[in-house]
Amino acid sequence: MAFDIDSFNFERAANYRTEWLCGMLGDDYRTEYQDVINSFYKLAFARKPEFMGWGYQWATDKHGRERNTDTDFSLANYREVDTRLAEYQSDRKCGRKNIEQFTGR
């Protein structure tokens, strides 16, 4: 991108990572790459997994400000947690399938 800034534009932004992967690995699995990348960013945009501790790791009350809070995702309603975990598992399965195809294992 830095060596040819004019080739990068709004339309290419969403597909840039897929183009990069296909440049290294070939176009055979372009659709699968794009699906996993889209799913990953959709999940990450909703809430970063590393910040889903809801304050527990910092809940020392040392400063009197940090309090445990409920998750933004419902554990009881709408199957939000189950759906989110299923999407991550689907991404992992697709990634493992691609790795197996490349390594022949």
CORKAMO-V292498 format. One record per residue. N is the residue number from 1. PSI is psi as a letter, one per 40 degrees, with the letter a starting at -180 (999 if undefined). Layout:
N&PSI, N&PSI
This chain:
1&d, 2&d, 3&e, 4&g, 5&d, 6&e, 7&e, 8&h, 9&a, 10&d, 11&d, 12&e, 13&d, 14&d, 15&e, 16&d, 17&d, 18&d, 19&d, 20&d, 21&d, 22&d, 23&d, 24&d, 25&e, 26&i, 27&e, 28&d, 29&f, 30&d, 31&d, 32&d, 33&d, 34&d, 35&d, 36&d, 37&d, 38&d, 39&d, 40&d, 41&d, 42&d, 43&d, 44&d, 45&d, 46&d, 47&h, 48&h, 49&d, 50&e, 51&e, 52&e, 53&e, 54&f, 55&e, 56&d, 57&e, 58&e, 59&f, 60&e, 61&f, 62&d, 63&e, 64&e, 65&d, 66&h, 67&i, 68&h, 69&i, 70&i, 71&i, 72&e, 73&h, 74&h, 75&e, 76&d, 77&i, 78&e, 79&f, 80&d, 81&d, 82&d, 83&d, 84&d, 85&d, 86&d, 87&d, 88&d, 89&d, 90&d, 91&d, 92&d, 93&d, 94&d, 95&d, 96&d, 97&d, 98&d, 99&d, 100&d, 101&d, 102&d, 103&e, 104&e, 105&999
